[in-house]
């Protein structure tokens, strides 16, 4: 028998869609990387996209989205970068919870899906987590896993060991942030999370 830890986040990539469709900050999701990269940081802006509450590890249905830390110097580029950071901070919360529950120190994270095409976001993820981020050649892992299961069932592959040998790395991002920078940013993220609570009845 095998067990897996899972963490669910309500809003990640759909926050980028919100910036596109509701705010008109970008006209295409692919524009977010260049816009976010045009500033060196968020200038203190934090965006918590709790549009339908907060999922793991908070489980708060009363939470709603907030943008905090705004000044007159804030631009759409800062908000774009804060949206990417939100993906990374939510991932860190899940990874920290998994590490605490399992007692296993995480040293790398393998990523998949469309957001992995955003190299800036992947570098931010490495910096926020403080671990290496590994992207495979084939990023549609869910579909690939279904194909592997089917192939294993019909005997195309002999066993799971043979399947695991198919995995190939495309790129690896290593953290460039200091522990102090990571913890300061994460502390501010937690302050922003507090502002989302007790809005919905």
Steps between C-alpha positions, in 0.01 A plus 500: 500500500619852418393835635527849358473844658287745307428869540226691323518869404186669367651774283838503323496536122145634509636806683691580181176461306337743744769760432431451130121474489381712794773764536636512145859525626610256231331392179656153491613278786842458339566874553515464878865389507643799314279743692599351837867492397495873425527573875756346738245420772139570602595816693315361801181404315342166595206344317307216665250368242260343750210546259319192629661472842831351598564130453792306652648551748254765628158358402319831543186545291450848651818639339487733202769643274711798600771720355705663775803724518387740229657843468479756221823352365330165436451411134337221305844340477518477880154343508600255226808398697293470819263265316790272408631520856156395625532174307839442659396592856195275484725219381740567787217472751408159358860381489564616857189314618606184318848517646357549850256209462752260349811600692684504168715800407428594141805576287344539155163528332403358161249719323263459208219679321473820302644732764836323466544681167539817707872496587467803728232329707713187530799704618274678750379159617857388563575823686185485716539131584878503526525172308573395143215492248513238225294516181467190282516487122129406491304734729153347447562247775135412563446386141838328498415314822177372344696380197752326724221327696339379178833384359583314819159331497537369144863401545663772291724564802602214724494681832509838672879496511508500122252790495699706750796480266300693239506823704740765370580841646470807277620772737588556865471823697710555812419750775682833493332649807640502852319331790433845651341625177283188476376525856428873477290451188316203648428690822341778295300242304361366828403855601317534170322168562365640829334783307299253292317341794145553635361673188237249386224377728 
